[in-house]
Amino acid sequence: MCIRKTIKRWWLARQGLFANAPENISSKIHFESPVRIFDKAWIEDDVSIGRYTYVNSGRIFAGTTIGRFCAVSWNVMIAAPEHPLSWLSVHPFQYSPEYGLGQLQSYNEQAGATVIGNDVWIGANVVIRRGVTVGDGAVIGAGAIVSKDVPAYAIVGGVPAKIIRYRFSADEIAALLASRWW
């Protein structure tokens, strides 16, 4: 193992991640220690993760903020870049620097930041679109595709994700949000 990889693993372990943290985690992520990131997670630059959150596997793209005490299950995709449906072509040659004609950020930054609140549980095989906000205490059922904002303490599921019910009464939700226990 080269010196750079060894230093990166040491740095990630020192920050509260597993000692065998994967190589596919950007060293430019921001997080509060401790955070647990498992071997099959891919995390890009400009991602912020709150303390006591864990990420099992999947990919978290740039421009994402994840709160504290969140549980991210297997094969989760958060804030993936999208193809422009109103442009001449859906192919990335128009905006991806690798084709020499444009800038990736010129299209994909238009959707805005993706925000996952505190104490959110994201089930296996979930896709959360770029620019979506998931409220505190929400639960996203396995296999859901989240294309719209999710209210605090809502349980959502399906394709596209819809509210199934709320975890608590309106008064209890108000009290939990006011407590900011996380």
KOLNUNU-635963 format. One line per field, with one value per residue (C-alpha): residue in three letters; x, y, z; residue number from 1. Coordinates in nm, 2 decimals, always signed. Example, Ala and Ser with C-alpha at 12.3 -4.5 7.8 and 13.67 -1.06 7.14 Angstrom:
% KOLNUNU-635963
type: (Ala|Ser)
x: (+1.23|+1.37)
y: (-0.45|-0.11)
z: (+0.78|+0.71)
seq: (1|2)
***
This chain:
% KOLNUNU-635963
type: (Met|Cys|Ile|Arg|Lys|Thr|Ile|Lys|Arg|Trp|Trp|Leu|Ala|Arg|Gln|Gly|Leu|Phe|Ala|Asn|Ala|Pro|Glu|Asn|Ile|Ser|Ser|Lys|Ile|His|Phe|Glu|Ser|Pro|Val|Arg|Ile|Phe|Asp|Lys|Ala|Trp|Ile|Glu|Asp|Asp|Val|Ser|Ile|Gly|Arg|Tyr|Thr|Tyr|Val|Asn|Ser|Gly|Arg|Ile|Phe|Ala|Gly|Thr|Thr|Ile|Gly|Arg|Phe|Cys|Ala|Val|Ser|Trp|Asn|Val|Met|Ile|Ala|Ala|Pro|Glu|His|Pro|Leu|Ser|Trp|Leu|Ser|Val|His|Pro|Phe|Gln|Tyr|Ser|Pro|Glu|Tyr|Gly|Leu|Gly|Gln|Leu|Gln|Ser|Tyr|Asn|Glu|Gln|Ala|Gly|Ala|Thr|Val|Ile|Gly|Asn|Asp|Val|Trp|Ile|Gly|Ala|Asn|Val|Val|Ile|Arg|Arg|Gly|Val|Thr|Val|Gly|Asp|Gly|Ala|Val|Ile|Gly|Ala|Gly|Ala|Ile|Val|Ser|Lys|Asp|Val|Pro|Ala|Tyr|Ala|Ile|Val|Gly|Gly|Val|Pro|Ala|Lys|Ile|Ile|Arg|Tyr|Arg|Phe|Ser|Ala|Asp|Glu|Ile|Ala|Ala|Leu|Leu|Ala|Ser|Arg|Trp|Trp)
x: (+0.00|+0.14|+0.22|-0.07|-0.33|-0.18|-0.20|-0.56|-0.67|-0.49|-0.66|-1.01|-0.96|-0.84|-1.16|-1.38|-1.42|-1.34|-0.97|-1.04|-1.22|-1.26|-1.04|-1.35|-1.42|-1.31|-1.07|-1.27|-1.58|-1.69|-1.81|-1.85|-1.68|-1.77|-1.91|-1.92|-1.86|-1.85|-1.63|-1.88|-1.97|-1.86|-1.87|-1.77|-1.63|-1.85|-2.05|-2.12|-2.21|-2.33|-2.21|-2.32|-2.44|-2.35|-2.34|-2.35|-2.31|-2.41|-2.31|-2.34|-2.28|-2.14|-2.37|-2.53|-2.57|-2.67|-2.76|-2.68|-2.79|-2.89|-2.89|-2.82|-2.87|-2.73|-2.72|-2.85|-2.80|-2.82|-2.81|-2.68|-2.62|-2.91|-2.93|-3.08|-3.41|-3.47|-3.13|-3.04|-2.92|-2.94|-2.58|-2.32|-2.10|-2.27|-2.18|-1.91|-1.55|-1.43|-1.58|-1.42|-1.73|-1.88|-1.88|-2.06|-2.15|-2.32|-2.61|-2.61|-2.57|-2.90|-3.10|-2.95|-2.83|-2.97|-3.04|-3.11|-3.22|-3.12|-3.23|-3.34|-3.35|-3.30|-3.38|-3.20|-3.20|-3.34|-3.27|-3.30|-3.29|-3.07|-3.22|-3.46|-3.49|-3.57|-3.70|-3.58|-3.69|-3.82|-3.81|-3.77|-3.88|-3.66|-3.67|-3.83|-3.75|-3.77|-3.83|-4.00|-3.93|-4.02|-4.18|-4.03|-4.12|-4.30|-4.27|-4.25|-4.23|-4.29|-4.21|-4.24|-4.22|-4.55|-4.63|-4.76|-4.81|-4.63|-4.43|-4.60|-4.89|-4.86|-4.81|-4.54|-4.36|-4.37|-4.22|-3.95|-3.85|-3.85|-3.63|-3.36|-3.24|-2.97)
y: (+0.00|+0.34|+0.61|+0.83|+0.56|+0.47|+0.83|+0.87|+0.55|+0.68|+1.02|+0.87|+0.64|+0.93|+1.12|+0.85|+0.63|+0.26|+0.19|+0.00|+0.30|+0.27|+0.44|+0.58|+0.85|+1.20|+1.35|+1.67|+1.56|+1.74|+1.54|+1.55|+1.26|+0.99|+0.88|+0.52|+0.47|+0.11|-0.04|-0.02|+0.35|+0.61|+0.97|+1.26|+1.61|+1.87|+1.63|+1.70|+1.42|+1.47|+1.28|+0.92|+0.88|+0.56|+0.49|+0.12|+0.13|+0.32|+0.66|+1.01|+1.28|+1.64|+1.90|+1.67|+1.74|+1.45|+1.53|+1.36|+1.01|+0.90|+0.54|+0.49|+0.13|-0.07|+0.05|+0.40|+0.67|+1.03|+1.34|+1.17|+1.40|+1.41|+1.44|+1.76|+1.66|+2.00|+2.02|+1.91|+1.57|+1.38|+1.27|+1.44|+1.57|+1.91|+1.96|+1.71|+1.84|+1.50|+1.57|+1.91|+2.11|+2.22|+2.21|+1.95|+2.19|+2.43|+2.19|+1.98|+2.27|+2.42|+2.16|+2.29|+2.11|+1.78|+1.79|+1.49|+1.60|+1.45|+1.10|+0.99|+0.62|+0.55|+0.19|-0.03|+0.05|+0.40|+0.68|+1.04|+1.29|+1.59|+1.90|+1.71|+1.79|+1.50|+1.63|+1.53|+1.19|+1.07|+0.71|+0.62|+0.26|+0.02|+0.06|+0.41|+0.68|+1.02|+1.29|+1.55|+1.69|+1.46|+1.63|+1.57|+1.24|+1.11|+0.75|+0.74|+0.45|+0.36|+0.48|+0.77|+0.79|+0.90|+0.96|+0.64|+0.79|+0.99|+0.84|+1.06|+1.30|+1.66|+1.78|+1.52|+1.61|+1.98|+1.90|+1.67|+1.94|+2.21|+1.99|+1.95|+1.65|+1.55)
z: (+0.00|-0.09|+0.17|+0.05|+0.10|+0.44|+0.55|+0.42|+0.61|+0.93|+0.89|+0.84|+1.14|+1.35|+1.26|+1.40|+1.09|+1.07|+1.05|+0.72|+0.57|+0.19|-0.06|-0.24|+0.03|-0.05|+0.19|+0.14|+0.32|+0.63|+0.93|+1.30|+1.48|+1.52|+1.19|+1.05|+0.68|+0.57|+0.29|+0.00|+0.04|-0.22|-0.09|-0.31|-0.22|-0.07|+0.14|+0.51|+0.76|+1.12|+1.42|+1.49|+1.14|+0.95|+0.58|+0.48|+0.10|-0.21|-0.33|-0.19|-0.45|-0.40|-0.25|+0.01|+0.38|+0.61|+0.98|+1.30|+1.41|+1.06|+0.94|+0.57|+0.45|+0.15|-0.21|-0.14|-0.40|-0.29|-0.52|-0.84|-1.13|-1.38|-1.75|-1.90|-2.06|-2.23|-2.39|-2.75|-2.62|-2.29|-2.35|-2.12|-2.41|-2.37|-2.01|-1.90|-1.90|-2.02|-2.36|-2.38|-2.45|-2.12|-1.74|-1.54|-1.27|-1.51|-1.54|-1.22|-0.97|-1.08|-0.88|-0.55|-0.24|-0.11|+0.27|+0.49|+0.84|+1.17|+1.29|+0.94|+0.85|+0.48|+0.38|+0.13|-0.24|-0.20|-0.45|-0.34|-0.62|-0.62|-0.45|-0.22|+0.15|+0.39|+0.73|+1.07|+1.20|+0.86|+0.75|+0.39|+0.31|+0.11|-0.27|-0.26|-0.51|-0.34|-0.59|-0.36|-0.02|+0.28|+0.59|+0.94|+1.10|+0.79|+0.68|+0.30|+0.05|-0.31|-0.66|-0.65|-0.27|-0.10|+0.27|+0.43|+0.77|+1.04|+1.32|+1.58|+1.63|+1.52|+1.88|+1.94|+1.62|+1.72|+2.06|+1.91|+1.66|+1.93|+2.15|+1.89|+2.09|+1.83)
seq: (1|2|3|4|5|6|7|8|9|10|11|12|13|14|15|16|17|18|19|20|21|22|23|24|25|26|27|28|29|30|31|32|33|34|35|36|37|38|39|40|41|42|43|44|45|46|47|48|49|50|51|52|53|54|55|56|57|58|59|60|61|62|63|64|65|66|67|68|69|70|71|72|73|74|75|76|77|78|79|80|81|82|83|84|85|86|87|88|89|90|91|92|93|94|95|96|97|98|99|100|101|102|103|104|105|106|107|108|109|110|111|112|113|114|115|116|117|118|119|120|121|122|123|124|125|126|127|128|129|130|131|132|133|134|135|136|137|138|139|140|141|142|143|144|145|146|147|148|149|150|151|152|153|154|155|156|157|158|159|160|161|162|163|164|165|166|167|168|169|170|171|172|173|174|175|176|177|178|179|180|181|182)
***
